[in-house]
Amino acid sequence: MKKTRKELEVELEEQSKQVIRELLDWNESHAAPDLTQIEDIVLELREKLSKAMVESVVESQEQVQPVEMRCLKCGGKMRYKGRKEKIVESRVGEVDLNRGHFYCETCKEGIFPPGSTTEIE
């Protein structure tokens, strides 16, 4: 089910606050960091927050499942096997998504089609 704007806002704010707390904790534990060390931690935390934000927004989207998936190899009907975790390489790095998974009994292969982040009803 698609999250409301308010639900997503609360989730994103909490992710942001957590990253800020991590930066402040790091700052307190490093008496005299140089600019490179500060940049390194900021870039690390920026990557962490970017991934978390992408995951939250993707998971909040209400996606339409294909009524029927056909195997790209044999053309046979694929079976929906529920949602499974899938790590996807994105422009912000690897993100962990919970995606719909389809399986071809004939070819013994599965796919995670685009837009398959919600369960089939």
N, C-alpha and C positions, 0 to 999 in steps of 0.2 A: 504494500500500500504506500502511496506517495506521502512523504512527510509534508506537514504544513510548513509554510515559510517560518513561522515562529519556532517550531520544533527544530528545523534546520539551523536557524539563527542561534538558538541556545547551544546546539551541538558544536557549531563552528566557534562560538565564543569560548566554550570550555576548552576546545583544542588549542585555541590561541593563548588562553590564559596558562595552560599547561606548558606550552613552549616558552612563554615569558618567564614562568617560574623556574624552568630549567636554566634559562640564560642568567637569571638573577642568582641562582644557586652557584652556577659556574663562576660568575663574577666575584661572589663572596669567597670562593675557595682559591682564587688566583689573585694574589696580592698585587703584582705588577706585570700583567700580561702585555706583550707587545702588540702592535697593530695586526700583524699576521695571525697571531693566536686568536685575537678577537674576531677577525674576519673568518677564520676557520670555524669557530663555534657558531657564529651567526649563519654561515652558509650551511653548516650541518643541520641546524635547527630549522632554517628556511626550507630545506629539502624535506625534513620530517613533517613540517606543517603543510607543505604543498601536497605531499602524498596523502595525508590525512584528509585534507580538504577535498581532493579529487575523489577519494573513496566515499566520503560522506555525500557529496553531491551526486555521484553516479548511483549510489545505493538509494538515494531519495527519489530518483526518477521513476515515474510510472511507465514502464515499458510494455509494449504490446508483444505478446508471444506469437510466433507463427502458428497458424492453425495446424499445419502439417509441415514437418521438415523432411526433405528428401536428401539422401546420401549423395554427395558430390561425385563419388566413384561409380556406384552401381545404379543410382537413381531410386533405390528402394526407400520405403518409408522408414524413418528413424523413430526410435522409441524415446520418449521423454523420461529421463532418469532422476529428475529433481534438480535441486540447486546444489552446486559444488563450488568449492573455493577454486579460484583461478587467479594466478599471478600474471598480470599483464604489464608489458613494458610500455610506458607512456613517456611523454616529453618531460615529465617531472620525475621520472624513474619508475621503478617497479611499484605497482599498486596492487593490493590484495582485494579482489572483487568476489562477490558471491553470485555466480552466474548460473543460468539454466543450462543443463547438460543434456545432449541428445546422443543416442548410440545406435549404430547400424549393426544388427545381428549378423548380417551377411559378411560385411567387410571387417567386422570387429574393430571399428574405429568410432571415436566419439568427437563431437565438436561442441564449442561454446559459441553459438552464433551472436553477432552484434545485437545489442538491444535486448538480451535475454537475462535481465537482472531480476525479474520477478517470476513467481511461480505461475504455471498454467492453472487455470481454474477448471 
